[in-house]
Amino acid sequence: MKKVISIIALSFAVIAAYGQSNHYLTKEEAPLDTMFIGAPPAFGSLLFEQDFHMYQYGKTLRPTERGKQAVKDANTSTDNILEVFSEAFGMKLSKENTPEIYALINRMKEDAGSYATRCTKNLYKRTRPYALYNEPTAVPEAEEHLRNNGSYVSGHSATGVAVSMVLATINPERQNQLYKRGLDFGESRWIVGYHHYSDVKAGQMVGALVLPALLNNDDFMEQLAKAKKEFKRLSKK
């Protein structure tokens, strides 16, 4: 009994230390992807052939600047996400420079990348392309960890779109640049070899449906207001 109490106390201590949980939404509040995302392309179908050819095309991009960007996009830490979205946002985004925006993205990104994509991943357990073709990726350090993790749909792609939409609500004048960067963030996944092209497209669709759910969350709206106020203040400098 004492052990259970200690674990509960530790959990509360962690929440107190870091502010809140790593999500705004509960699993039930996040979009249920299996309700609107169908099955991945069947082996041998024309859509599967498209996946194969895009995988081959992706390998030709890896030695290019686009390939280098794809490798950087593989990192979904909040620090890296803010860094790669800074140019599109038109301002340096970081924990030091924009702490309120950092707090907002740090908490919402897994609502898209984890909660909104988990059901389809677990249902289909699609083999990732590098595992299917037994070839190396452009990000070898993550291969073993993700080898048995479902490929369909892409959590990275959902994250990219959802983050771009949230940032666009803060800085609407840069919405077009942000949307493009959000899409590119997901497209990087078929370039590095971790996802089929159709995984990415499905993930982008899921990601676009996360913001409406977040807009109904009081904690998210409170932090969004702080982020907007921070942006307005910094924009005047």
C-alpha angles and dihedrals in degrees: 000000000000089000092054092048090050092053091050091048090050091051091053090047091054092050090048092049097048100033105240142355120292091260139054094201130057118231088257093052095050117091110277100231096193089065095063107014115080129208121297118261113291118246109269095019123126090251090053088052088053089053090051094050093046088051089054091047090050091059090058090056096053096086091050132083088260088056091052090051090050090056091051090048090059089077109086097182112131091242092057095042091054091046095052092045095048096089093050090046092050095231137073107265116200143130089261100043101035108020095163093052088045091054091049096051093039091061102037101044094081092049083071103029097044117012098040095048104034099092097055091043091053094043099053103022089199115196114248114244096244089053093043093052094032093232133134123260130220089252103050097170092072099044100096094042093054100032094102096032114108115264098202116102112021113235091192090057093049090049093051094053095042093049092048091052093049092049089048091057087057096044108021093170087070097043096117094051090046094049091051092049090049092053092045090052089062096039087060089072097069090043093057091043102246097112141032115243091250090053089059095047092050091047092052090053092051092047092056090060097055099076095062089056091048092051088064092055116095095206091052092048091050092052092043089056090052091049092050091049090050092050092048091052094048092045090061093058 
